């Protein structure tokens, strides 16, 4: 893959180039049809809709979320060692302060949340460079410590619990160019991950362990770290049940592009995971923009722009092979009704084929219930032409738009342009209650800033295949519920 070269010191040139790309999205002369056609075949199975793809962050979790990422920092409250002795015995329960960790994990499970527990730091006193983002001085000590943390949570060690912890993520963005979250070498990181992963598996082989939340596949260092990490795990038989990564992008289609690249890469490691064979793909931090760092940009997006972007991104990640995704609840924030519409999809988790949309941001997700009495189609309409009207898209050391720019160039070349859809033609084929004499009713719901609103309900006959049309606009999110009555 050709790498886009941008001189980060040439600030004015980068900004001008970025505006040209965004302006091109809105002004290119070739346009798409104003009618969006979505075709769904209830007889074609596309697997299962996984609710973990619309996960959130614990502490800011949204109502209806079934899974949340919960960050545990081992340097917080001196989890280990309490004595601050760098040579403390990791098998001594008195050297641990589990109080904060216990409360936060137990509280999540009590709320009905399945947590992805993330350990992202080390206590500086046992670190090599006196930093929480450092390798340990003693890998054996660190490995035993991580194993005992898991034993405490799941097997009662150290006056602990028997909690159903099933997924553990290790570390955070070790490939970030600014070295904010990792101060050591790549080789030191590989050894640090290996020690932690082996420690966790020694406590419970059924826990899925993974990481390390790569910031990007490319562009963060001269040599991409991800392949070196995978090769190290394979060569040294280090368990990796899921590979996690982060992505922020203004174009939902970019998530599909990234997910496909990761999935293709993971196919080269078909036996790396002790639990799944090929490691799963998790996106454990995403949104349309880094709103925490760039609030002046994030505030320009309306809640509905954020919602349509996010729903389209979730669907496209699922299409690209992502098994779990955790949306960071930062600006721009979507309305609660967007979470509610995703929650309604849990009624029809048997995924069926849904085709139509474009590679920019308009897409669909469809499923049917296990009893074959209901079919639902979720349609998210997101037009990226409005991005040319936003101001202040500037690169920084913490977040680079190079990857996003490259993807927009590729998409622009493939599609020439996009124009807002004004009409939806929804096709439902081979409905499961066909031939029973039951009529099909279609209920149309729309996501709004104040709630999920039912727009209409209509009886469309007894045919196995039907076509209905609705007016639409961008940005908007629609849920269609078809039942045989």
C-alpha positions in Angstrom: 0.0 0.0 0.0 1.4 3.4 -1.0 2.0 5.6 1.9 0.8 9.3 1.7 3.7 11.6 2.6 2.9 14.8 4.4 5.4 17.1 5.9 4.0 17.8 9.4 6.0 21.0 9.8 4.4 22.6 6.8 1.2 23.5 8.7 -0.3 25.8 6.0 0.1 23.3 3.2 -1.5 20.5 5.3 -4.5 22.6 6.1 -4.9 23.7 2.5 -4.6 20.1 1.2 -7.2 19.0 3.8 -9.7 21.7 2.7 -9.2 20.7 -1.0 -10.1 17.1 -0.2 -13.2 18.0 1.8 -14.3 20.6 -0.8 -14.0 17.9 -3.5 -16.4 15.7 -1.6 -19.1 18.4 -2.0 -18.3 19.8 -5.4 -17.3 17.0 -7.8 -19.5 17.1 -10.9 -20.6 13.4 -11.0 -23.4 12.6 -8.6 -25.1 9.5 -7.2 -28.8 8.7 -7.6 -31.0 10.6 -5.1 -32.8 7.3 -4.4 -31.2 5.0 -1.9 -32.0 1.3 -2.6 -31.6 -1.2 0.2 -32.4 -4.8 -0.5 -32.8 -7.4 2.3 -33.2 -11.2 1.7 -34.5 -12.9 4.8 -33.5 -16.3 3.5 -29.8 -15.4 3.3 -28.0 -15.7 6.6 -25.1 -13.4 7.3 -24.3 -14.8 10.7 -25.1 -13.0 13.9 -25.4 -9.4 14.9 -23.1 -9.0 17.9 -24.2 -6.4 20.4 -20.6 -6.0 21.5 -20.0 -3.9 18.4 -21.9 -1.0 20.1 -20.0 -1.1 23.4 -19.2 1.9 25.5 -16.9 3.1 28.2 -17.6 2.3 31.9 -18.2 5.4 34.0 -19.9 7.1 31.0 -21.9 4.1 29.8 -25.1 4.7 28.0 -28.4 3.1 28.9 -28.9 -0.1 27.0 -25.2 -1.0 26.5 -24.5 -4.6 27.3 -20.7 -4.3 27.4 -18.3 -1.6 28.6 -14.6 -1.0 28.6 -13.3 -0.6 32.2 -9.8 0.8 32.6 -7.8 -0.3 35.6 -4.5 1.5 36.2 -2.2 -0.6 38.4 -0.3 2.5 39.4 -3.5 3.9 40.9 -3.5 3.6 44.7 -0.4 1.4 44.6 -2.3 -1.8 43.6 1.1 -3.5 43.8 3.4 -3.2 45.8 1.8 -1.5 48.8 5.2 -1.4 50.5 6.7 0.4 47.5 9.5 -2.1 47.7 10.6 -2.8 44.1 11.5 -6.4 45.1 8.2 -7.1 46.8 7.0 -10.7 46.7 4.1 -10.9 44.1 2.7 -13.9 45.9 2.2 -12.0 49.2 -1.5 -10.8 49.3 -0.5 -8.1 51.8 1.4 -6.3 49.1 -1.8 -5.5 47.1 -4.5 -2.8 47.5 -7.4 -4.1 45.5 -10.1 -1.8 47.0 -10.6 0.6 44.1 -10.3 -2.1 41.4 -12.7 -4.4 43.2 -15.4 -1.8 43.6 -15.3 -0.6 40.0 -15.4 -4.1 38.4 -18.0 -5.4 40.9 -20.2 -2.3 40.3 -20.1 -2.9 36.5 -21.2 -6.5 36.8 -23.9 -5.6 39.3 -25.3 -3.2 36.7 -25.6 -6.0 34.2 -22.6 -4.9 32.2 -20.1 -7.4 30.8 -16.8 -5.6 31.2 -13.8 -5.7 29.0 -11.2 -5.1 31.7 -8.2 -3.1 30.5 -4.8 -3.0 32.4 -2.9 -0.1 30.9 -0.1 0.9 33.3 2.5 -0.4 35.7 3.4 0.9 39.1 6.6 3.1 38.6 8.5 1.6 41.5 8.7 -1.8 39.8 9.2 -0.3 36.3 12.5 -0.1 34.5 12.3 3.7 33.7 10.4 4.8 36.8 7.3 5.4 34.6 3.8 4.0 34.5 4.4 3.5 30.7 7.5 1.5 31.2 8.6 -2.2 31.0 9.0 -3.9 34.4 12.4 -4.3 36.0 11.6 -8.0 36.7 9.5 -9.7 34.1 8.9 -12.7 36.3 7.7 -10.6 39.2 5.3 -8.8 36.8 4.0 -12.0 35.3 3.2 -13.4 38.7 1.6 -10.2 39.8 -0.8 -10.1 36.8 -1.7 -13.8 37.4 -2.6 -13.0 41.0 -4.7 -10.0 40.1 -6.8 -12.3 38.0 -6.9 -15.0 40.7 -8.1 -12.3 43.1 -10.9 -11.3 40.7 -12.0 -14.8 39.7 -10.8 -17.4 42.3 -11.0 -15.6 45.6 -7.2 -15.1 46.0 -6.3 -12.4 48.6 -9.9 -12.2 50.0 -11.2 -11.8 46.5 -14.1 -12.7 44.4 -15.4 -15.2 41.8 -16.4 -12.7 39.1 -17.2 -13.7 35.5 -14.2 -11.9 33.9 -13.9 -13.3 30.4 -12.0 -10.6 28.4 -8.8 -8.7 29.4 -7.1 -6.1 27.3 -3.4 -5.1 27.9 -1.8 -1.7 27.5 -2.6 1.3 25.3 -1.3 2.7 22.1 2.4 1.6 22.4 3.0 2.6 18.8 2.0 6.2 19.2 4.7 8.4 17.8 4.8 10.8 20.7 5.5 7.9 23.1 2.9 9.1 25.5 1.8 5.6 26.6 5.1 3.6 26.1 8.6 4.8 26.9 10.5 1.6 26.1 11.6 -0.1 22.9 9.4 -2.3 20.7 11.2 -5.4 21.9 10.6 -4.4 25.5 6.9 -3.9 24.8 6.6 -7.4 23.3 8.2 -8.9 26.3 6.0 -6.9 28.7 2.9 -8.0 26.9 4.1 -11.6 26.9 4.7 -11.6 30.6 1.2 -10.2 31.4 -0.6 -12.5 28.9 1.1 -15.6 30.3 0.4 -14.5 33.8 -3.3 -14.1 33.1 -3.5 -17.5 31.2 -1.7 -19.2 34.1 -4.6 -18.1 36.3 -7.4 -18.9 33.9 -6.9 -20.3 30.4 -10.5 -19.5 29.4 -10.0 -15.7 29.8 -9.5 -14.1 26.4 -6.5 -11.9 26.6 -5.5 -9.4 23.9 -4.3 -5.9 23.1 -2.4 -3.7 22.8 -4.8 -1.0 21.5 -2.7 0.1 18.5 -3.2 3.8 17.7 -2.8 3.0 13.9 -1.5 0.3 11.7 0.6 2.7 9.7 2.0 6.2 9.9 2.9 6.3 13.6 6.4 4.9 13.3 8.7 4.3 10.3 8.1 0.5 10.6 4.5 -0.5 11.5 4.6 -2.1 15.0 1.6 -4.3 14.5 3.3 -6.9 12.3 6.3 -7.1 14.5 4.0 -7.7 17.5 2.1 -10.5 15.8 5.3 -12.1 14.6 6.8 -12.0 18.1 3.6 -13.6 19.6 3.7 -16.3 17.0 7.5 -17.0 17.2 7.4 -17.1 21.0 4.0 -18.7 21.4 2.5 -15.8 23.3 -1.3 -16.0 23.6 -3.2 -13.4 21.7 -7.0 -14.0 21.6 -7.9 -10.6 20.1 -5.9 -7.8 18.5 -7.2 -4.4 19.6 -6.8 -1.1 17.8 -8.1 2.5 17.9 -9.6 4.6 15.1 -11.0 8.1 14.7 -12.3 9.1 11.3 -14.9 11.5 9.9 -15.9 9.1 7.1 -17.6 5.9 8.3 -16.4 3.9 5.3 -12.8 4.3 6.7 -13.7 1.9 9.5 -14.6 -0.8 7.0 -11.3 -0.2 5.2 -9.3 -0.4 8.4 -11.2 -3.5 9.6 -10.7 -5.3 6.4 -7.0 -4.6 6.4 -6.7 -5.9 10.0 -8.8 -9.0 9.2 -6.6 -9.8 6.2 -3.5 -9.5 8.3 -4.9 -11.7 11.1 -5.6 -14.4 8.6 -1.9 -15.0 8.4 -2.0 -16.1 12.1 -4.7 -18.8 12.1 -3.6 -20.5 15.3 -2.3 -17.6 17.4 -5.3 -17.5 19.7 -5.6 -20.5 22.1 -9.4 -19.9 22.2 -10.4 -18.8 18.7 -7.5 -19.8 16.3 -7.3 -16.6 14.4 -7.4 -13.6 16.8 -10.5 -11.6 16.9 -10.5 -7.9 15.9 -11.6 -5.3 18.5 -11.8 -1.6 18.1 -11.5 -0.4 21.7 -11.5 3.4 21.1 -13.3 5.3 18.4 -15.6 8.2 17.5 -15.7 10.6 14.6 -13.1 12.9 16.0 -10.9 13.2 19.1 -13.3 15.5 20.8 -11.3 15.6 24.1 -8.3 17.1 22.3 -10.2 19.1 19.6 -13.4 20.4 21.3 -13.6 23.4 19.1 -14.0 21.1 16.1 -16.2 18.5 17.8 -18.7 21.2 18.9 -19.5 21.9 15.3 -21.3 18.5 14.8 -24.9 18.3 15.7 -26.2 15.4 17.7 -27.8 13.9 14.6 -24.6 14.2 12.6 -22.8 12.4 15.4 -25.5 9.7 15.6 -25.7 9.0 11.8 -21.9 8.9 11.6 -21.6 6.6 14.6 -24.4 4.2 13.6 -22.9 3.9 10.1 -19.5 3.3 11.5 -20.8 0.6 13.8 -22.4 -1.2 10.9 -19.4 -0.8 8.7 -17.1 -2.2 11.4 -19.4 -5.2 11.7 -19.3 -5.6 7.9 -15.5 -5.5 8.1 -15.1 -8.3 10.6 -14.9 -6.4 13.9 -16.1 -8.5 16.8 -16.3 -5.8 19.5 -16.1 -2.0 19.4 -16.1 0.5 22.2 -17.3 4.1 21.4 -15.7 6.7 23.6 -18.5 8.9 24.9 -16.8 12.2 24.1 -17.9 15.2 22.0 -19.6 15.1 19.6 -22.2 13.2 21.7 -25.0 11.3 20.0 -28.6 11.4 21.4 -29.7 8.6 23.7 -32.2 7.5 21.0 -29.3 6.3 18.9 -28.3 3.9 21.7 -32.0 2.9 22.0 -32.3 2.0 18.3 -29.2 -0.2 18.6 -30.7 -1.9 21.6 -33.9 -2.7 19.6 -31.8 -4.6 17.2 -31.2 -7.2 19.9 -34.6 -8.6 19.1 -33.4 -9.8 15.7 -29.9 -11.0 16.1 -30.0 -13.5 13.3 -28.4 -11.4 10.7 -29.7 -11.5 7.1 -28.3 -10.0 3.9 -28.7 -6.3 3.5 -27.3 -4.6 0.4 -27.1 -1.0 -0.8 -25.7 2.3 0.3 -22.3 3.6 -0.5 -18.7 3.5 0.8 -18.8 7.0 2.3 -21.3 6.7 5.1 -24.8 5.4 4.2 -25.4 1.7 5.0 -27.8 -0.8 6.5 -28.0 -3.7 9.0 -30.8 -6.3 9.0 -31.8 -9.2 11.1 -34.7 -11.6 11.9 -35.9 -13.1 15.2 -35.2 -16.7 16.1 -38.9 -17.5 15.9 -39.1 -16.0 12.3 -41.9 -13.7 13.3 -40.0 -10.4 12.9 -37.5 -8.8 10.5 -35.8 -5.4 11.3 -33.8 -3.2 9.0 -31.6 -0.3 10.4 -30.7 2.3 7.8 -28.2 5.1 8.6 -27.9 8.0 6.1 -24.8 10.0 6.5 -23.5 12.4 3.8 -19.9 13.5 4.2 -20.4 16.6 1.9 -21.2 18.7 5.0 -17.6 18.2 6.2 -16.4 20.9 3.9 -18.4 23.4 6.0 -16.6 22.6 9.2 -13.7 24.7 10.4 -10.5 24.1 12.2 -9.5 20.6 11.0 -5.8 20.8 12.0 -3.3 18.0 12.5 -1.4 17.7 15.8 1.3 15.6 17.4 -1.4 13.7 19.2 -3.6 12.9 16.3 -2.7 12.8 12.6 -5.2 13.0 9.7 -2.8 11.4 7.3 -4.7 8.1 7.4 -8.1 9.7 7.0 -6.9 11.8 4.1 -5.6 8.8 2.2 -8.9 7.0 2.7 -10.9 9.9 1.4 -8.7 10.2 -1.6 -9.2 6.5 -2.4 -13.0 6.7 -1.9 -13.3 9.9 -3.9 -11.5 8.3 -6.8 -13.8 5.3 -6.7 -17.1 7.1 -6.3 -16.3 10.5 -7.9 -18.8 12.2 -5.6 -21.8 11.8 -3.4 -25.1 13.7 -3.2 -27.7 13.6 -0.5 -30.3 10.9 -0.8 -33.9 12.2 -0.8 -35.8 8.9 -1.2 -35.4 5.4 0.2 -36.6 2.3 -1.7 -36.7 -0.6 0.8 -37.0 -4.1 -0.6 -37.8 -7.0 1.7 -37.5 -10.4 0.0 -38.5 -14.0 1.0 -40.1 -13.0 4.3 -40.3 -16.0 6.7 -44.1 -15.9 7.2 -44.8 -15.9 3.4 -47.3 -18.5 2.5 -49.0 -18.5 5.9 -51.7 -16.1 4.8 -50.5 -13.4 7.2 -50.2 -9.9 6.1 -47.0 -7.9 6.5 -47.0 -4.8 8.6 -44.1 -2.4 8.5 -43.5 0.0 11.3 -41.2 2.9 10.6 -39.2 4.6 13.4 -36.9 7.5 13.2 -34.1 8.6 15.6 -34.5 12.2 16.8 -32.6 14.3 19.3 -35.5 13.8 21.8 -36.3 10.1 21.3 -37.1 7.2 19.0 -40.3 8.2 17.2 -42.7 6.0 15.4 -43.4 7.7 12.0 -46.0 5.4 10.6 -47.3 1.8 10.3 -48.8 0.3 7.2 -50.1 -3.0 5.9 -48.4 -4.0 2.7 -50.1 -7.3 1.8 -49.2 -11.1 1.9 -46.5 -11.3 -0.8 -43.2 -12.9 0.1 -41.4 -9.9 -1.3 -42.4 -6.3 -0.9 -41.1 -2.8 -1.9 -41.9 0.3 0.1 -40.7 3.9 -0.3 -40.1 6.6 2.2 -38.7 10.2 2.0 -35.3 10.6 3.7 -32.7 13.2 4.4 -29.1 13.3 5.6 -28.2 12.9 8.4 -30.9 10.5 9.6 -31.4 7.0 11.1 -34.4 4.8 10.4 -35.6 1.5 11.8 -38.0 -0.6 9.9 -39.8 -3.4 11.7 -41.7 -6.0 9.6 -44.0 -8.5 11.2 -46.5 -11.0 10.0 -49.9 -10.4 11.5 
